[in-house]
Amino acid sequence: MKLKAMVPVPSEDEVKWLIIESDEVDTKGYFLYYYFNDSNAFDTWHMTLEEALQAANSQYEIKSEDWVELNDK
């Protein structure tokens, strides 16, 4: 599972979009990736999808309906 959301009002030096990706094989949790651009990002790990969604909402006001599911291709 992989979800993407755009930051509603990014500034020039800030995160532009986020991706939540499940890590079902290794950690059994969810990585929340913060992208500045295509080659510069950092991540945090969350035990549940709800925790990852809450982190995105509290930091960037991204709502549940702002997320789009990405195809794994």
C-alpha positions as a printed NumPy array, in Angstrom:
array([[  0.   ,   0.   ,   0.   ],
       [  1.289,   3.429,  -0.958],
       [ -0.493,   6.769,  -0.527],
       [  0.529,  10.264,  -1.683],
       [ -0.659,  13.728,  -0.638],
       [  0.492,  17.185,  -1.601],
       [  1.251,  19.739,   1.129],
       [ -1.497,  22.382,   0.798],
       [  0.752,  25.453,   1.057],
       [  4.437,  24.523,   0.723],
       [  7.128,  27.159,   1.   ],
       [ 10.283,  27.132,  -1.085],
       [ 12.466,  25.346,   1.494],
       [  9.803,  23.026,   2.85 ],
       [  8.251,  19.66 ,   2.207],
       [  6.182,  19.591,  -1.007],
       [  4.49 ,  16.171,  -0.748],
       [  4.266,  13.124,   1.501],
       [  4.054,   9.407,   0.838],
       [  2.898,   6.753,   3.265],
       [  4.139,   3.26 ,   2.465],
       [  3.391,   0.068,   4.365],
       [  6.331,  -2.118,   5.398],
       [  4.46 ,  -5.392,   5.78 ],
       [  7.494,  -7.664,   5.423],
       [ 10.073,  -6.104,   7.737],
       [  8.769,  -3.736,  10.43 ],
       [  5.018,  -4.374,  10.052],
       [  4.509,  -0.595,  10.279],
       [  4.289,   2.438,   8.002],
       [  6.929,   4.827,   6.713],
       [  5.92 ,   8.441,   6.196],
       [  8.237,  10.028,   3.612],
       [  8.584,  13.812,   3.47 ],
       [  9.717,  15.026,   0.016],
       [ 11.405,  18.368,  -0.612],
       [ 11.883,  17.351,  -4.269],
       [ 12.401,  14.156,  -6.285],
       [ 15.85 ,  13.482,  -4.819],
       [ 15.667,  14.956,  -1.312],
       [ 13.484,  13.393,   1.383],
       [ 13.442,  12.028,   4.912],
       [ 11.117,   9.597,   6.677],
       [  9.55 ,   8.685,   9.988],
       [  8.174,   5.306,  11.064],
       [  4.739,   4.732,  12.574],
       [  3.228,   1.608,  14.098],
       [ -0.191,   2.094,  12.448],
       [ -1.614,   3.782,   9.367],
       [ -3.746,   5.964,  11.653],
       [ -0.62 ,   7.25 ,  13.427],
       [  1.022,   8.122,  10.078],
       [ -2.121,   9.913,   8.895],
       [ -2.335,  11.814,  12.189],
       [  1.312,  12.923,  11.909],
       [  0.682,  14.278,   8.392],
       [ -2.459,  16.046,   9.573],
       [ -0.869,  17.634,  12.632],
       [  2.226,  18.802,  10.736],
       [  0.734,  19.865,   7.392],
       [ -3.056,  19.818,   7.843],
       [ -3.412,  16.98 ,   5.323],
       [ -6.836,  15.383,   5.688],
       [ -7.762,  11.756,   5.01 ],
       [ -9.519,  12.706,   1.772],
       [ -6.331,  14.404,   0.453],
       [ -4.536,  11.062,   0.066],
       [ -4.406,   9.27 ,  -3.299],
       [ -3.462,   5.61 ,  -3.631],
       [ -0.458,   4.982,  -5.9  ],
       [  0.044,   1.909,  -8.054],
       [  3.171,  -0.152,  -7.303],
       [  4.659,  -0.154, -10.803]])
